[in-house]
Amino acid sequence: MGEMFIRDKKRLLSTYKKRFLVIAITFLVILIMVIIMNILITGSRSNIGYNLGKSLALRGHIVYAGCKTLLEKATLEEKINREKIIMFPIVLNLLDNDFNMIDELDIDCLILHASIGNGGSILELSKERFNEVIDVNIKGNFRLLQKYLRYCYYHKRSGKVFITSSLAAFLPLPYLSTYTSSKLYLVSLANTLKLELLYQGLDVSISLILPGAYYTGFNDLMIDNKSKDEYILENKALLMTRYQKIMFSILEEIDYSDLVKEVVKEIEKSKPKFIISRPIREKLFTKLYVLIKTFIV
C-alpha cells in the first residue's frame, strides 16, 4: 500500500514537472518573440552605424544592415564573418530603391542613419553636388520612412523609427550649409511626424538621434569634398578648409560608444524617448547657443 502511494506520488510529480517545463518553455518562447526585434538600419557599413548594428545583433536582435552597393555589401559581409557576428547585409540604395524589402522583412524598428555630406559655399556649390545631398539626406530618407509607415498602417502593427540628424543642424557652419540644412530638415520632419502619428492614431514611436562631432573620418571627407573645379574665391575656400580641420580636430570625440549604448537602450524600451544626443558637452553647448540666439534675435 505504501509503495503504491509512493509510485503514484512520483508519477504525479513527474507529470507536474513536465507540465511546468512545457509552460516555462512556452513562456520563454513568447518572451523571446516579444523581446527580439527585426531591425533595419541604413548607413551601417562603418563607424557609428556599424557599431550600432553590431551591438544590437550581439543582444540577439535580427539586424539587416543596409549598404549602398554590392561591393559595400561584400565588404561588410567579410567584416561580419571576421568578427563572427550574425548580421544580414542587404543592398539598400536610397537613390533608386523601391524599398520592397520592408514588406518582406517585417521590420519592428527602422533606423535611418545613412547620409552624405558635400562641402562648399552657397556661392560656389554646383547643382549636381547640392542634389546629391538632398537626394539622399532628404528625399531618400523620406521615401523609406513613408514606405515603413504605410506598411505599419496597412498591417495594423506597431513600430519604431529612429532618425539620425546632427547637432550641427542647429549651428551656422560656413561651407557646410547643404549638409547642415538637410539635417535640420530631419529635425523638423521628426517633430512634425511625432504630432501627426499621435493625431492619426498610429502606434509608431519616433526618436531623433543628435550626434555631436565624433572622429569617424566623415567630417574630414565632407570638408575636403568641395567643388574645387568651381571655386570662385579659391583662397577663401582653402583657408576655410584649414579653419574647419582645426575646429573639428578640437571638437571631435574619439569614443562614440556612449552614443551607441544610449541608442540601444532606447530601442529596447517600449516607449523610447524622443531625443537622444551625445556627447553631453556638445549637447549642452548647442542648447546654450540656441537659447542665447533666440533671446538676442
N, C-alpha and C positions, 0 to 999 in steps of 0.2 A: 504493500500500500504506500509506504514511504518512498520507495524507489519510483513508483509510478508518478507520484506527486512531483518528485524532483525532475523526472523526464518531462512532464507537462510544463513545469516552470521553465526549464531550459528551452523547450520548444517555443514557448510564449515569448521569452526574452529574445530568442533568435529572430522571431517574426517582427517584434518591435524594433530590433536593431536594423533589420532590412528595410522596414518602412521608414525609419528615421534617416537611413542612408539615402534612400530614394528622394525623400523630401529635401534633405540637405543638398544633394546634387542638383535637384531641380531649382532650388533657391539660388545656388551658386551660378548655374547657367543663366538664370534670369538676371541676376546681379551683373554678371559679365556682359550680357547683351545690353543692359542699360548703361553700364559704365563705358564700355568700348565704343568709340565713335569712328565713323568713316570721315576722314578729314582730307580736304583738297587744299593744297597750298601752292600758290603761284610764286615764281621767282625763288625757287628753292634749290637752285644749283650750287650756291655757295654762301658763306658768311652767315648772317642772321637767319635768312630763310632756311638754309640747310640745317643749321643747328636747332632751329625751332622744330623742323620736321623730325630730326633725329631724336630730340628729347621726347616728342610725342610718341614716336614709334617705340622707343625704349620703355615707355609706360604702358605699352600694349595696344595702342590705338592703330588703326589701319590708315596709313598715310599715303596719299597719292601726291607725288612730287611733280609739279608742273615744270616742264622745260620748254624752251622756245623752239629748239631744233632737234633733229635726230642725233646729231653729233653731241649736243649737250646732254641728251638722254643717255647716250652710250657712256660718256664721261662720268655722269652721275652714277650709273649702274656699276662701273668699275670701283668708284669710291665707296659705294654702299657695300659691295662684296668684300672689299679690303677690310672694312670696319665691322663686317658681319652684322649688319643692321637689316631688319626687314622693312623695307620701304618699296613703293611701287612707282618708279619714274614713268611719266606719260608726256607725250608731246602736246603742249597747250600753248599755242601762239595767240596772243591777244589781238594780233592784227588781222588774222584771216580764219580763225577757228569758228565753227558754228556751235561749239560747246555741247555737242550731243552727249558727251561723257557724263554730264550732270544727270541725264535721265537713266544712265546705265549704272552709275556707281552708288546711288542712294546716299548722297552726301549729308552728313549731320552738321558739319562745320566747314564753312568756306573762309579761307584766309587769303585776302587779296594783298599780296606782298610785292608783286612784280612792278617795277618801274624803270624808266631810263632817265638820264639827265644829259642835256646838251647845254654847254655854257655859251655865253655870247651876249653882247649888249643888245638892247632893243633896236638901236640904230643899225647894227651890223648883222644880226642873226638872219640867216637865209630862211625862206619859206619852207624849204624841204626839212631843214633841221628843226624848225618850230613844229611842223606837222608830225615829225617822228615822236616827239614828246607827247603831244596832245593825243595822238592816235593810240598810244599805249596807256599813259597815265590816266587819261580821262575817258576816251571812247571805249577802249578795250575793257577797262575795269567796270565801266557802266554796263556794258553788254553782258559780261559774265555775271555780274551781280543781278541784273534783271532776269537772266535765264534761271538763276538759282531761286530767286524769289517766286517766279512763276511756277517752278517745279514744286516748291513748298505749298503754294496756294492750291494748285490743281490736285496735289496728292494729299491735301489736308494734313500736313505734317509740320512739326516744329523744326527750327533750325537756328544756327548761329552764324553770324558774319563778323569777321574781324578785318578792318580796313587799315592798312599801313599808310599813314601820311608822314608828317615830319614836323618837328618843332621849327624847322626852317620856314615853314609855311607862314609863320607869324612875324618873320623878320625881313627887313629890306636888305637883300643881298645883291649888290650890283653885279651884273653879268651872269646872274643865275636866275633871273626873273621867270623864265619859262618853266623851269623845274619847280621853283617855289610856288608859283601861281597854280600850277597843276596840282600840287599837294594841298593848297588852300581850297581848291575845288573839292577834294576828297573830304576835307573837314566839313565844308558846307553840306556836301552830299550826305554824310553820316548824320549830322544834326537834323537835317530835314527828314531823312528816311526814318529816323527813330520816331518822329512825331507821326509820319504817315502810317507806319505799321501799327502804331498804337490806335490811331483813328480807324484804320481798316480792320483791326482785329486779327492781324496775322501774328502767330506765335513764333516770331523770328527776332532774336536779340541782335542788336548792333553794337559793336565796340570799335573804338578808334585807337590805333596804336600810334603813339607820337614819339619816335626815337629822336634823340639828340645826335650829336656828331660822334660817330664811332669810327675807329680805324679799320676800315674794310677794303680800302682801295677805291671805293665808289666815288668819294669826293674828289680825289686826285684825278680820276678819269674824267669826271664832269668838268673840272677846272681846265684840264688840258684839251677838252673836246670842244674847242671853239671854231668858228668859221674863219680859219686862218686865211683862206683864199679870198675872203670878202671883207677883210679889215679895211676900215675907213680911217680910223685913228689907231694905227698899229702900235705906236709907242705906249699909248694909254692902256690898250688891251694887254700888252705884255707886262706892263707894270702892275696892272690889276691881278694878273695871274700870280705874280710873285707875292703880292699882298695876301691873296687868298690862301696860298700854300702856307705862309707863315701863320695866318689865322687858324687854319684847320689843324696845323701841327700843334698848336697850343690847346685848342678846344677838344680835339678827338680823344675819346676814351678807348683804351685797347681792349678791355674786357667787357663784352656785352652779355655775359651770362646772366646778370641781374635782370635785364630786359626779357631774355628768353624765359627765365624762371617765372617771372611775373605774368607773362602772356600764357604760359602753360597752365598756371594756377587758375587764371580766369576762364580759359577754355573749358576746364573740367568742372567749373561751377555751373549750377543750374541757372543762375542769374548772374552772368558776368557784368562787371562794372563797365561804364561807358568809355572812360578814358584811361589808357594805360600809357605811362610815359616814364622814361628813364634816359640818361642819368638824372638824379634828383637835382643836382646843382644847375644843370641847363634848363630843366623844367621850371625851377624857381626863378631863374634869370629871365626866361621867356615870359612868365606870368608877370613879373615886375615890369618888364619892358612894355607889355601890352597895357598894364594898369596905368603907368606913367603917361604913355602916349595917349590913352583915352582921355585922361584929365587935361593934358596940355592942349589937345585938339578941341 
